[in-house]
Amino acid sequence: MKRSDRDVLLIVDVQNDFCPGGALAVPQGDRIIPAVNRLAAEFAHVVLTQDWHPRGHASFASSHPGNRPFDTIEVSYGRQILWPDHCVQGTRGAALHPDLDVAHAELVLRKGFRAAIDSYSAFFENDRRTPTGLVGYLKERRFERITLCGLATDFCVFYSAIDGRQAGFAVTVATGACRGIDIDGSLAQAMRSMNQAGVALLGQ
């Protein structure tokens, strides 16, 4: 089934570091790739996001002596989970997974490149004020409906889905083409919040 020209698929952060063997591996993260590829074949319009951190990024535990990965600290824009160094610009870990088959993708949007601000959403940095430019791009191209898939369900997919709804798009998350990290119940909370925000949750 081919989607209409008002539909776009947003594939979130299917990168080596988020797959098994990577620095911040999502459990079974690579197993979604066949489903992502099948989904991408249905869409004429595909956008990819790519986590793209400079070395020494503020979200890395290694940038905060005395802290460990998955500790939480307070920063200027609120609470920040500290992560292992991951998706560092130009590294193999930051590269898109080689099994992705999306040669027809029209945009690769890099996020998280500002050293002092983490970025989960495809639409805004974590300060919730700094835009990535994706809203303008999608609206100028007259897209109305966004389908989301990728990694991880409870972080970058979740924040992107919520922001997509707030920007006025109809948003669907293809849950079978996503995997979550699930830190302290974060996956169940993300699913509840997306449902409450009017995001359609669709198995794949």
C-alpha positions as CSV (number, residue, x, y, z in Angstrom):
1,M,0.0,0.0,0.0
2,K,1.5,3.3,-1.1
3,R,0.8,6.3,1.1
4,S,-0.4,9.7,-0.2
5,D,1.8,12.7,-0.8
6,R,0.6,14.2,2.5
7,D,2.2,11.3,4.4
8,V,5.8,11.1,5.6
9,L,7.7,8.4,7.5
10,L,10.0,9.6,10.2
11,I,12.7,7.0,11.0
12,V,14.3,7.9,14.3
13,D,18.0,7.2,15.2
14,V,18.5,3.8,13.7
15,Q,22.2,4.1,14.3
16,N,24.9,1.6,15.2
17,D,25.4,2.9,18.8
18,F,21.7,2.2,19.5
19,C,21.9,-1.4,18.2
20,P,23.4,-4.5,19.9
21,G,27.2,-4.0,20.2
22,G,26.8,-0.2,20.3
23,A,27.6,2.2,23.1
24,L,24.0,2.7,24.1
25,A,22.3,-0.4,22.8
26,V,18.6,-0.6,22.9
27,P,17.7,-4.3,23.6
28,Q,17.0,-6.0,20.2
29,G,17.3,-2.6,18.5
30,D,18.5,-4.2,15.3
31,R,15.5,-6.5,15.0
32,I,13.2,-3.6,14.0
33,I,15.2,-3.0,10.7
34,P,13.2,-5.5,8.5
35,A,10.0,-3.9,9.7
36,V,11.4,-0.4,9.2
37,N,12.4,-1.3,5.6
38,R,9.0,-2.7,4.8
39,L,7.4,0.4,6.2
40,A,9.7,2.7,4.2
41,A,8.8,0.9,1.0
42,E,5.2,2.1,1.5
43,F,6.1,5.8,1.7
44,A,7.2,8.0,-1.2
45,H,8.5,10.5,1.5
46,V,11.0,9.5,4.2
47,V,12.9,11.5,6.7
48,L,15.7,10.1,8.9
49,T,17.0,11.5,12.2
50,Q,20.6,11.0,13.3
51,D,22.0,11.7,16.8
52,W,25.1,13.7,16.2
53,H,27.0,14.6,19.4
54,P,30.3,16.4,19.6
55,R,32.9,14.9,21.9
56,G,32.5,16.0,25.5
57,H,28.7,16.5,25.1
58,A,27.0,17.7,28.2
59,S,24.7,14.6,28.3
60,F,27.7,12.2,28.6
61,A,28.4,10.9,32.1
62,S,32.1,11.2,31.2
63,S,31.6,15.0,31.1
64,H,30.6,15.0,34.8
65,P,33.3,13.6,37.1
66,G,31.8,11.5,39.9
67,N,28.7,10.6,37.9
68,R,27.9,7.4,36.1
69,P,25.8,6.5,33.1
70,F,22.0,6.7,33.8
71,D,22.5,9.0,36.8
72,T,20.2,12.0,36.7
73,I,21.5,15.6,37.2
74,E,19.9,19.0,37.1
75,V,20.9,21.3,34.3
76,S,19.6,24.7,33.1
77,Y,16.6,23.2,31.3
78,G,15.7,20.6,33.9
79,R,16.5,17.0,34.7
80,Q,19.0,15.3,32.4
81,I,19.8,11.6,32.3
82,L,23.5,11.0,31.8
83,W,24.4,8.6,29.0
84,P,27.5,6.7,28.0
85,D,29.4,8.5,25.2
86,H,27.4,7.6,22.1
87,C,26.8,8.8,18.5
88,V,29.9,10.9,18.5
89,Q,30.2,12.9,15.2
90,G,32.1,11.0,12.5
91,T,32.4,7.7,14.4
92,R,31.1,4.3,13.3
93,G,28.7,4.4,16.2
94,A,27.0,7.5,14.9
95,A,26.5,6.0,11.4
96,L,23.1,4.8,10.3
97,H,22.8,1.1,10.5
98,P,24.1,-0.5,7.3
99,D,21.0,-2.7,6.9
100,L,18.6,0.2,6.6
101,D,17.2,0.2,3.0
102,V,16.0,3.7,2.6
103,A,17.9,5.1,-0.4
104,H,14.8,7.2,-1.3
105,A,15.0,9.2,2.0
106,E,14.8,12.9,1.2
107,L,16.3,14.4,4.4
108,V,18.7,13.3,7.1
109,L,18.1,15.6,10.1
110,R,21.0,15.7,12.6
111,K,20.2,16.5,16.2
112,G,22.1,16.8,19.5
113,F,25.0,18.7,17.9
114,R,24.8,21.6,20.4
115,A,27.4,20.8,23.1
116,A,25.4,22.0,26.0
117,I,21.9,20.7,25.2
118,D,20.7,17.2,24.7
119,S,18.2,16.4,22.0
120,Y,15.6,13.6,22.0
121,S,12.9,15.1,19.8
122,A,13.2,15.5,16.0
123,F,11.5,18.8,16.5
124,F,13.1,20.5,19.5
125,E,16.2,20.4,21.6
126,N,15.6,19.4,25.3
127,D,15.4,23.0,26.4
128,R,12.0,22.7,24.6
129,R,12.7,26.1,22.9
130,T,15.4,25.5,20.3
131,P,13.8,24.2,17.1
132,T,15.5,21.8,14.7
133,G,13.7,23.3,11.7
134,L,11.7,20.1,11.0
135,V,8.3,21.7,11.6
136,G,9.0,24.3,9.0
137,Y,10.3,21.7,6.5
138,L,7.3,19.5,6.9
139,K,4.7,22.3,6.7
140,E,6.4,23.9,3.7
141,R,6.2,20.6,1.9
142,R,2.5,20.3,2.9
143,F,2.8,17.0,4.9
144,E,-0.2,16.4,7.2
145,R,0.4,12.9,8.6
146,I,3.6,11.6,10.2
147,T,4.3,7.9,10.9
148,L,7.1,7.3,13.4
149,C,9.4,4.3,13.9
150,G,12.9,3.7,15.3
151,L,14.8,4.0,18.5
152,A,14.1,4.3,21.3
153,T,10.3,4.2,21.8
154,D,10.4,5.8,25.3
155,F,12.8,8.6,24.4
156,C,13.5,10.0,20.9
157,V,10.4,8.4,19.3
158,F,8.2,9.5,22.2
159,Y,9.3,13.1,22.3
160,S,9.1,13.3,18.5
161,A,5.5,12.0,18.6
162,I,4.4,14.4,21.3
163,D,6.0,17.4,19.5
164,G,4.6,16.3,16.2
165,R,1.1,16.4,17.7
166,Q,1.6,19.8,19.3
167,A,2.8,21.1,15.9
168,G,-0.6,20.1,14.4
169,F,0.2,16.9,12.6
170,A,-1.7,13.6,12.8
171,V,0.9,11.2,14.3
172,T,1.0,7.4,14.3
173,V,3.7,5.4,16.0
174,A,4.4,2.0,14.4
175,T,5.2,0.2,17.7
176,G,6.3,-3.0,16.0
177,A,9.1,-1.0,14.2
178,C,10.3,0.5,17.5
179,R,12.1,-0.7,20.6
180,G,12.4,0.9,24.0
181,I,15.2,1.3,26.6
182,D,12.7,1.2,29.6
183,I,14.4,3.0,32.4
184,D,12.3,2.8,35.6
185,G,9.0,2.3,33.8
186,S,9.7,4.9,31.1
187,L,8.3,2.7,28.3
188,A,4.8,2.3,29.9
189,Q,4.8,6.0,30.8
190,A,5.6,6.9,27.2
191,M,2.9,4.7,25.8
192,R,0.3,6.2,28.2
193,S,1.4,9.8,27.4
194,M,1.3,9.3,23.7
195,N,-2.1,7.8,23.9
196,Q,-3.4,10.7,26.0
197,A,-1.9,13.2,23.4
198,G,-3.8,11.6,20.6
199,V,-1.0,9.7,19.0
200,A,-2.2,6.6,17.2
201,L,-0.3,3.5,18.4
202,L,-0.2,0.8,15.7
203,G,1.4,-2.6,15.8
204,Q,3.5,-3.5,12.7
